[in-house]
């Protein structure tokens, strides 16, 4: 049975909760639709985070990002939606999501959204 897109992120217990370390995950095949034109937007979504109690299972992350493929979102909106979902489920100590979107009409867009535990 082929995989299906899903908005479920699967948390995995952090194997080194006593250590402070950074994880960087780069997803260069992100796609969504432009809400104004309906045309596809392509980009790279990068996660840079310091784990808290969990890390993220990568297949669930792939299926999560795939779930945006047929939805219309502005770059700023989708980057912040991803950040909020990741924070809610994975509970990182620190997180930066970078959405680097390919050229459209001669313009590149890069959006950085951050979170840090108080």
N, C-alpha and C positions, 0 to 999 in steps of 0.2 A: 504494500500500500504506500503510495507516495506521500510525502510530508505535505501538510497544509499550513497556511499562515495562521498565526495565533498571537493574541495579545498577552499570553502568559509567559512571564519570566520565571525560570526555576532557580531559586536560591540554593546554593550548596554551602554547607558549613565551612567557614574559613579554616583551612588546615593549619594556619599559623596565627591564631588570634593574638598571641603575645608579641608578635613582630609588627613593625611598621614598614610596609613596603608598598610600592606603586605598581598597578597593573595598567597596561595600555592595550586596548583592543581596537583594531582598525577594520572597518567594514566598508570596502571600496565599491560595493555594488548596490548602494541604497537607491531606491526609486520611489517617487510619489508623483502625483499629478499636480500641475499648476492649477490652482482654483480659478484663475481668471480665464485661462485658455483651454484647459483640459489636456494639454500636452504633457508628456512625461518630463519630469525633472530627475536628473541623475546627480549623485553626489557620494562623498565619503563621510561616514560618521565615525568619529574617533572618541573612544571612552578612555579617560585617564582618571583612575581612582585609587584611593587608599582604602582597602577593604575594612569593613567593620566586622559584624558577625558572619557575613556571607560573602561569597564570590558568586559569579553568574555562570550557569551551565551554558556553554557556547551554542549548542544546537537550539536551545530555547531562544537565545538572543537572535540567532539568524531568522527563526520563524517569526519572532516578534517584529523585527525590522521589515520582513517580507509583508507583514499585515498592512503596511502603509502603501503598498504598491498601487492600489486602485482607488486611493483616497486623495482628495484635493486638500493641500495644506501649503500655506506660505512657509518659507524656509525658517523664519523666526519662530513660528508656531510649532512646527514639527520638532525642531531642536529642543524647545522647552517642554513639549509633551513627553519626549523620550527621557529627558532629565528627570521630570517629576515621577514617571513610572519607575525608573531605575532606583531613585532614592526611596520610594515607597516600599519596594520589594527587597532590594539588595542591601539597603541601609549603610551605604559607604560613609566613612569618616569624612572624606573629601571626594568631590567629583567634578570633572570638567567634561562636558560634551562639546565636541567641535563638529559642526556641520559645514563641510566645504562642498559647495554645490557648483557643478560644471557651468560653463559659460552658456548664457541664454541672452540673445540680443546684444552680444558684445560685453556682457556684465557677468563677473563672477561674484558669488556671495559666500562669505564665511561668517558663521554665527557661533559664538561661544557662550555657553550657559554654564553656570557654576553653582555648586552647593558645598557648604562646609558645616559640619555639626558644630553647634555652639559649645 
